Amino acid sequence: MAYILPVSALRQPYTSPKPPRPMMRWTLKSLVNLVNLSDLTNKSNASRFRISQISLAYMLNVSCGREPLRWEAVRRSCTNATAAAAEPARSSIHDDSIFAEAMMKLTLSPLNSDESDTDLDVSAEEQQAERCSFKSERRTRTKDELALMSGREPPKQLSRSQTVYLDTCRESRLTEQGRVLNGLSLETLSLRNRYMGSKSLRPVSLALRVNSNVTKLDFTCNGIDAEGMLCLARVLKVNTTVQELILASNCIGDKGSIAVADMMKANATIHTLDLSSNQIGEEGGKFIALGIEENESVRRLNISNNRFSETGALYIGRALAENFILEELDISWCRARKVGAVGLCQGVRRNVSLAQVSLAWNGFGYEGALALAELLKGNKYVRELDVSHCRINWQGATLVANGLRANCYLETLRIGGNPLSTTGCMDILESLTGLNCSISLLDL
């Protein structure tokens, strides 16, 4: 059988393969020679630098499998180097010749070298005893010492609330969340857009019972239902540190509003409460009204985008007439029509503490516009009023204009998005030409 070779292969000259380069390693004897040279100079910094070079080279050989790990050898080498650095200088030479002499004495040998380190050999029994003592010493070290040895900061001691949270998660077989654990030591515990549910909210609630750091809770869009709200309300009834509570975009509903009202009656530290977009209907509006009437701490209340309708809005309006703490109220987009809108306007008119009110996106109509005109005539505390998108036509605009002529305290009026027509807009603009008018911002 004949072999056919390409012509290009015949033209190329033959070259013998290069022999493999022998692997080199640092021997312990060479390392010790370098350590012993540290007494040639009185510069302790140079000695430390050489000791670092020795340790690095030795550990590299160990990691590559070229040198057995001998802790006794490393310990003796570092001891000799330290003692040599502590002795007085034997020479006054401080130039580069010292380091050059050290590097000349530092020899390299192949991996298969037969050079032995007779002065540093350790028996197998001594090595085994050393390993056992090292393991027992490592077991006795605390977590803080191990963290410091590895270059990390030692873990901080857990607070009481963090411990309660971890224990409750273990008992309930729940996975603890680092966001919650870290937030319990801060002033703001923000769990925005994290689905919690009633089961996962229980450990957080129990931790807040004994917590004294958190002043703001942000549970926006956490899937909190009536059961979760009940668990949270029980804790907030006795909590005295939380000042801001944001529960927007959850599923509290009418049943959960009962727990909210109970919390508002008992709690005396929360000054900001956000219950927007929680699917609270007419029955829930009655309980929210009860909480508003008996609460003495909430100054900013947001209950927008709910389903109070006429009945719930009417009850809330009556509660506003009895409350003298609220300063900011947002009840926009709550389906307050006709009787409900009239009730809200009457409640705001009788209130003496509200300075900022938003009634936008409700169906006022003619009846609501008439009640709004009476609000403007009888209230002298509201500084900012928003009634945009409330179905106020040109007839209602005329009534509102009459109320503005008698009001000299309102500074901001937002009435855009209504079918005012040209006639209604002109009536409102003419009402602002009086000398007693204080409006600085008008949104048509």
C-alpha positions as CSV (number, residue, x, y, z in Angstrom):
1,M,0.0,0.0,0.0
2,A,1.5,3.3,-1.0
3,Y,1.3,6.5,0.9
4,I,0.7,9.7,-1.0
5,L,2.2,12.9,0.6
6,P,1.4,16.4,-0.5
7,V,4.1,18.3,-2.4
8,S,4.1,21.1,0.2
9,A,5.1,18.6,2.8
10,L,8.1,17.5,0.9
11,R,9.3,21.0,0.4
12,Q,9.3,21.9,4.1
13,P,12.5,21.1,6.0
14,Y,12.4,18.7,8.8
15,T,12.6,20.2,12.3
16,S,13.0,18.2,15.4
17,P,10.4,18.9,18.2
18,K,11.6,21.1,21.0
19,P,12.1,19.4,24.3
20,P,9.6,20.4,27.0
21,R,10.8,23.1,29.3
22,P,11.6,21.7,32.8
23,M,9.2,22.9,35.4
24,M,10.8,25.0,38.1
25,R,10.0,25.3,41.7
26,W,11.1,27.2,44.7
27,T,12.8,25.0,47.2
28,L,12.5,25.5,50.9
29,K,16.3,25.7,51.3
30,S,16.4,28.6,48.7
31,L,13.6,30.4,50.5
32,V,15.4,30.1,53.8
33,N,18.6,31.4,52.3
34,L,16.6,34.5,51.2
35,V,15.1,34.9,54.7
36,N,18.5,34.7,56.3
37,L,19.7,37.5,54.1
38,S,17.3,39.9,55.8
39,D,20.0,40.6,58.5
40,L,22.2,42.4,55.9
41,T,20.1,45.5,56.1
42,N,18.4,47.4,58.9
43,K,15.4,48.3,56.8
44,S,12.5,46.5,58.4
45,N,10.3,47.3,55.5
46,A,12.6,45.5,53.1
47,S,12.6,42.5,55.4
48,R,8.8,42.4,55.5
49,F,8.7,42.7,51.7
50,R,11.0,39.7,51.3
51,I,9.0,37.7,53.8
52,S,5.8,38.4,51.8
53,Q,7.7,37.3,48.6
54,I,8.7,34.0,50.3
55,S,5.2,33.3,51.6
56,L,3.7,34.0,48.2
57,A,6.2,31.8,46.3
58,Y,5.8,29.0,48.8
59,M,2.0,29.0,48.6
60,L,2.1,29.1,44.8
61,N,4.2,25.9,44.8
62,V,1.8,24.3,47.2
63,S,-1.2,25.2,45.1
64,C,0.4,23.8,42.0
65,G,1.2,20.5,43.8
66,R,5.0,21.1,43.5
67,E,5.6,21.4,47.2
68,P,4.0,19.6,50.2
69,L,2.3,21.9,52.6
70,R,4.6,22.2,55.7
71,W,3.3,24.7,58.2
72,E,6.3,24.0,60.4
73,A,8.6,25.1,57.6
74,V,6.7,28.3,57.0
75,R,6.6,29.1,60.7
76,R,10.4,28.5,61.1
77,S,11.2,30.6,58.0
78,C,9.1,33.6,59.2
79,T,10.6,33.2,62.7
80,N,14.1,33.4,61.4
81,A,13.3,36.4,59.2
82,T,11.7,38.3,62.0
83,A,14.6,37.6,64.3
84,A,17.0,38.7,61.7
85,A,15.1,41.9,61.1
86,A,15.1,42.7,64.8
87,E,18.9,42.4,65.1
88,P,21.1,45.6,64.6
89,A,22.4,46.1,61.1
90,R,25.7,44.4,60.4
91,S,26.5,46.4,57.3
92,S,26.0,50.0,56.4
93,I,25.4,49.2,52.7
94,H,21.9,50.2,51.7
95,D,22.2,50.2,47.9
96,D,20.9,47.7,45.3
97,S,23.9,45.4,45.7
98,I,22.3,43.8,48.8
99,F,19.1,42.9,47.0
100,A,21.2,41.7,44.0
101,E,23.3,39.4,46.3
102,A,20.1,38.0,47.8
103,M,18.7,37.2,44.3
104,M,21.9,35.5,43.3
105,K,21.7,33.2,46.3
106,L,18.1,32.4,45.5
107,T,18.5,29.3,43.3
108,L,16.0,27.6,41.1
109,S,15.9,23.8,40.6
110,P,13.8,21.6,38.3
111,L,10.8,19.8,39.6
112,N,12.6,16.4,39.6
113,S,15.5,17.8,41.6
114,D,16.8,15.5,44.3
115,E,17.8,18.4,46.5
116,S,16.5,17.7,50.0
117,D,15.6,20.0,52.8
118,T,17.1,18.1,55.7
119,D,16.9,20.9,58.1
120,L,13.2,21.5,57.6
121,D,11.9,17.9,57.1
122,V,9.0,17.1,59.4
123,S,7.8,13.6,60.2
124,A,4.4,12.3,59.2
125,E,3.3,12.1,62.8
126,E,4.2,15.7,63.5
127,Q,2.4,16.8,60.4
128,Q,-0.8,14.9,61.4
129,A,-0.6,16.3,64.9
130,E,-0.2,19.8,63.5
131,R,-3.2,19.4,61.2
132,C,-5.4,18.2,64.2
133,S,-4.3,21.1,66.4
134,F,-5.1,23.5,63.5
135,K,-8.6,22.0,63.0
136,S,-9.4,22.2,66.7
137,E,-8.1,25.8,66.9
138,R,-10.3,26.7,63.9
139,R,-13.4,25.2,65.6
140,T,-12.9,27.3,68.7
141,R,-12.6,30.6,66.7
142,T,-15.6,32.8,66.7
143,K,-17.4,34.0,63.6
144,D,-16.0,37.5,64.1
145,E,-12.4,36.2,64.1
146,L,-13.0,34.1,61.0
147,A,-14.5,37.1,59.2
148,L,-11.5,39.2,60.1
149,M,-9.0,36.6,58.9
150,S,-10.8,36.3,55.6
151,G,-10.7,40.1,55.1
152,R,-14.4,40.7,55.6
153,E,-16.1,42.8,58.2
154,P,-17.4,40.8,61.1
155,P,-21.2,40.3,61.1
156,K,-23.1,42.8,63.1
157,Q,-25.1,41.6,66.1
158,L,-28.7,41.0,65.3
159,S,-31.3,43.2,67.0
160,R,-34.2,41.9,68.9
161,S,-36.6,42.5,66.0
162,Q,-34.3,40.8,63.5
163,T,-34.0,37.7,65.8
164,V,-37.8,37.6,66.1
165,Y,-38.2,37.7,62.4
166,L,-35.7,34.9,61.8
167,D,-37.2,32.7,64.5
168,T,-40.7,33.2,63.1
169,C,-39.6,32.4,59.6
170,R,-38.1,29.2,60.8
171,E,-41.2,28.2,62.7
172,S,-43.4,29.0,59.8
173,R,-41.0,27.3,57.3
174,L,-40.6,30.4,55.3
175,T,-37.5,31.7,53.5
176,E,-36.3,34.9,55.2
177,Q,-35.8,37.9,53.0
178,G,-32.6,39.9,53.2
179,R,-34.5,43.1,52.3
180,V,-36.7,42.7,55.4
181,L,-33.8,41.7,57.6
182,N,-31.7,44.7,56.7
183,G,-34.7,47.1,56.7
184,L,-35.5,46.3,60.3
185,S,-32.3,48.1,61.3
186,L,-33.1,51.2,59.2
187,E,-35.6,54.1,59.5
188,T,-37.4,53.0,56.3
189,L,-38.6,49.5,55.6
190,S,-39.5,49.5,51.9
191,L,-41.0,46.3,50.4
192,R,-42.5,48.0,47.3
193,N,-43.6,45.6,44.6
194,R,-42.7,42.5,46.7
195,Y,-45.6,40.1,46.9
196,M,-45.9,39.2,50.6
197,G,-49.4,37.8,51.3
198,S,-50.8,37.2,54.7
199,K,-48.5,34.3,55.5
200,S,-45.3,36.1,54.7
201,L,-46.5,39.3,56.4
202,R,-46.8,37.6,59.8
203,P,-43.1,37.4,60.6
204,V,-42.7,41.1,59.6
205,S,-45.6,42.1,61.8
206,L,-44.2,40.3,64.8
207,A,-40.8,41.8,64.3
208,L,-42.3,45.3,64.1
209,R,-44.0,44.7,67.5
210,V,-40.6,44.9,69.2
211,N,-38.9,47.2,66.7
212,S,-37.8,50.8,67.6
213,N,-35.9,51.8,64.5
214,V,-38.4,51.8,61.6
215,T,-40.4,55.1,61.2
216,K,-41.7,54.5,57.6
217,L,-43.3,51.4,56.2
218,D,-43.8,51.1,52.5
219,F,-45.9,48.1,51.5
220,T,-47.0,49.3,48.1
221,C,-48.3,46.5,45.8
222,N,-47.6,43.7,48.2
223,G,-50.8,41.7,47.7
224,I,-52.0,42.4,51.3
225,D,-55.5,41.1,51.8
226,A,-58.0,41.5,54.7
227,E,-56.2,38.8,56.7
228,G,-52.8,40.4,56.2
229,M,-54.2,43.8,57.1
230,L,-55.7,42.4,60.3
231,C,-52.3,40.9,61.3
232,L,-50.5,44.2,60.6
233,A,-53.1,46.3,62.4
234,R,-52.7,44.4,65.6
235,V,-49.1,45.3,65.7
236,L,-49.5,48.9,64.7
237,K,-52.0,49.4,67.5
238,V,-49.2,49.0,70.0
239,N,-46.3,50.3,67.9
240,T,-45.1,53.8,68.8
241,T,-42.3,54.4,66.3
242,V,-43.9,54.1,62.8
243,Q,-45.0,57.5,61.5
244,E,-45.6,56.8,57.8
245,L,-47.7,53.9,56.6
246,I,-48.0,53.3,52.8
247,L,-50.4,50.5,51.8
248,A,-51.2,51.6,48.2
249,S,-52.3,49.2,45.5
250,N,-53.2,46.2,47.7
251,C,-56.4,44.2,48.2
252,I,-57.6,45.3,51.6
253,G,-61.3,45.5,50.6
254,D,-64.2,46.1,52.9
255,K,-63.2,43.5,55.5
256,G,-59.7,44.9,55.8
257,S,-61.1,48.4,56.3
258,I,-62.4,47.2,59.6
259,A,-58.9,46.5,60.8
260,V,-57.8,49.9,59.4
261,A,-60.4,51.7,61.4
262,D,-59.5,49.8,64.6
263,M,-55.8,50.8,64.0
264,M,-56.6,54.4,63.4
265,K,-58.6,54.6,66.7
266,A,-55.7,53.1,68.8
267,N,-52.6,54.4,67.1
268,A,-51.3,57.9,68.1
269,T,-48.1,58.2,66.1
270,I,-48.9,57.6,62.4
271,H,-49.2,61.0,60.7
272,T,-49.2,59.9,57.1
273,L,-51.5,57.1,55.8
274,D,-51.9,56.0,52.2
275,L,-54.8,53.6,51.4
276,S,-55.2,54.4,47.7
277,S,-56.2,51.7,45.2
278,N,-57.3,49.1,47.8
279,Q,-60.8,48.1,46.4
280,I,-62.6,49.6,49.4
281,G,-66.4,49.9,48.6
282,E,-69.4,51.5,50.2
283,E,-69.4,49.4,53.4
284,G,-65.6,49.8,53.8
285,G,-66.1,53.6,53.4
286,K,-68.3,53.6,56.6
287,F,-65.4,52.1,58.6
288,I,-62.8,54.4,57.1
289,A,-65.1,57.3,58.1
290,L,-65.2,55.9,61.6
291,G,-61.4,55.8,61.7
292,I,-61.2,59.4,60.4
293,E,-63.6,60.7,63.0
294,E,-61.8,59.1,66.0
295,N,-58.2,59.5,64.9
296,E,-56.1,62.2,66.4
297,S,-52.7,61.8,64.7
298,V,-53.1,61.4,60.9
299,R,-52.4,64.7,59.1
300,R,-52.0,63.4,55.5
301,L,-54.6,60.9,54.3
302,N,-54.7,59.4,50.8
303,I,-57.8,57.3,50.1
304,S,-58.0,57.9,46.3
305,N,-59.0,55.3,43.7
306,N,-61.5,53.4,45.8
307,R,-65.2,52.6,45.4
308,F,-66.9,54.6,48.0
309,S,-69.7,55.7,45.7
310,E,-72.4,57.9,47.1
311,T,-73.0,56.2,50.5
312,G,-69.4,55.8,51.5
313,A,-68.5,59.4,50.4
314,L,-71.4,60.7,52.4
315,Y,-70.2,59.0,55.6
316,I,-66.6,60.3,55.0
317,G,-68.0,63.8,54.5
318,R,-69.7,63.6,57.9
319,A,-66.5,62.4,59.5
320,L,-64.4,65.2,58.0
321,A,-66.7,67.7,59.8
322,E,-65.7,66.1,63.1
323,N,-62.0,65.9,62.5
324,F,-59.7,68.8,63.4
325,I,-56.3,67.1,62.7
326,L,-56.2,66.4,58.9
327,E,-54.2,68.9,56.8
328,E,-54.0,67.1,53.5
329,L,-56.8,64.9,52.0
330,D,-56.8,63.1,48.6
331,I,-60.2,61.4,47.9
332,S,-60.0,61.6,44.1
333,W,-61.4,59.0,41.8
334,C,-63.8,57.5,44.3
335,R,-67.0,57.5,42.4
336,A,-68.5,60.2,44.6
337,R,-71.6,61.4,42.7
338,K,-74.4,63.7,43.5
339,V,-75.3,63.1,47.1
340,G,-71.8,61.8,47.8
341,A,-70.1,64.8,46.2
342,V,-72.5,67.1,48.2
343,G,-71.6,65.3,51.4
344,L,-67.9,65.7,50.8
345,C,-68.1,69.4,50.0
346,Q,-70.2,70.0,53.2
347,G,-67.6,68.1,55.3
348,V,-64.7,70.1,53.9
349,R,-66.6,73.4,54.4
350,R,-67.1,72.6,58.1
351,N,-63.5,71.4,58.6
352,V,-61.1,74.0,60.1
353,S,-57.7,72.2,59.6
354,L,-57.6,71.0,56.0
355,A,-55.3,73.1,53.8
356,Q,-54.9,70.9,50.7
357,V,-57.9,69.0,49.3
358,S,-58.2,66.9,46.1
359,L,-61.8,65.9,45.0
360,A,-60.8,65.3,41.3
361,W,-62.3,62.7,39.0
362,N,-65.7,62.5,40.8
363,G,-69.1,63.2,39.3
364,F,-70.2,66.5,40.9
365,G,-72.7,67.7,38.3
366,Y,-74.9,70.6,39.1
367,E,-75.6,69.6,42.7
368,G,-71.9,69.1,43.5
369,A,-71.1,72.5,41.9
370,L,-73.6,74.2,44.1
371,A,-72.1,72.6,47.2
372,L,-68.7,73.5,45.9
373,A,-69.7,77.2,45.7
374,E,-70.9,77.0,49.3
375,L,-67.6,75.5,50.3
376,L,-65.7,78.4,48.8
377,K,-67.9,80.9,50.5
378,G,-67.8,79.4,54.0
379,N,-64.3,77.9,54.3
380,K,-61.2,80.1,55.0
381,Y,-58.6,77.5,55.7
382,V,-58.3,75.6,52.4
383,R,-55.3,76.9,50.4
384,E,-55.2,74.3,47.5
385,L,-58.3,72.8,45.9
386,D,-58.4,70.3,43.0
387,V,-61.8,69.7,41.4
388,S,-60.6,68.8,37.9
389,H,-62.5,66.2,35.8
390,C,-65.7,66.5,38.0
391,R,-68.3,67.0,35.2
392,I,-68.9,70.7,36.1
393,N,-70.6,72.4,33.1
394,W,-70.9,76.1,32.3
395,Q,-73.8,76.5,34.8
396,G,-71.8,75.0,37.6
397,A,-68.8,77.2,36.6
398,T,-71.1,80.2,37.1
399,L,-71.8,79.0,40.6
400,V,-68.2,78.4,41.3
401,A,-67.3,81.9,40.1
402,N,-69.8,83.3,42.7
403,G,-68.1,81.4,45.4
404,L,-64.6,82.6,44.3
405,R,-65.7,86.2,44.6
406,A,-66.5,85.7,48.3
407,N,-63.2,83.7,49.0
408,C,-60.0,85.5,49.8
409,Y,-57.9,82.6,51.2
410,L,-57.7,80.1,48.3
411,E,-54.3,80.2,46.5
412,T,-54.4,77.3,44.0
413,L,-57.5,76.1,42.1
414,R,-57.4,73.2,39.6
415,I,-60.7,73.0,37.7
416,G,-59.4,71.7,34.3
417,G,-60.9,68.8,32.5
418,N,-64.5,70.0,33.0
419,P,-67.0,71.0,30.2
420,L,-66.9,74.6,31.3
421,S,-67.2,76.1,27.8
422,T,-66.2,79.6,27.0
423,T,-68.9,81.2,29.1
424,G,-67.9,79.3,32.2
425,C,-64.2,80.1,31.8
426,M,-65.0,83.8,31.3
427,D,-67.1,83.8,34.5
428,I,-64.3,82.2,36.5
429,L,-61.7,84.6,35.1
430,E,-63.8,87.7,35.9
431,S,-64.3,86.5,39.5
432,L,-60.5,86.6,40.0
433,T,-60.3,90.3,39.2
434,G,-61.4,91.4,42.6
435,L,-59.1,93.1,45.1
436,N,-59.6,90.3,47.7
437,C,-58.6,87.5,45.4
438,S,-55.4,85.7,46.5
439,I,-55.3,82.9,43.8
440,S,-51.8,82.6,42.3
441,L,-52.3,79.4,40.3
442,L,-55.4,78.6,38.2
443,D,-55.7,75.5,36.1
444,L,-58.5,75.6,33.6
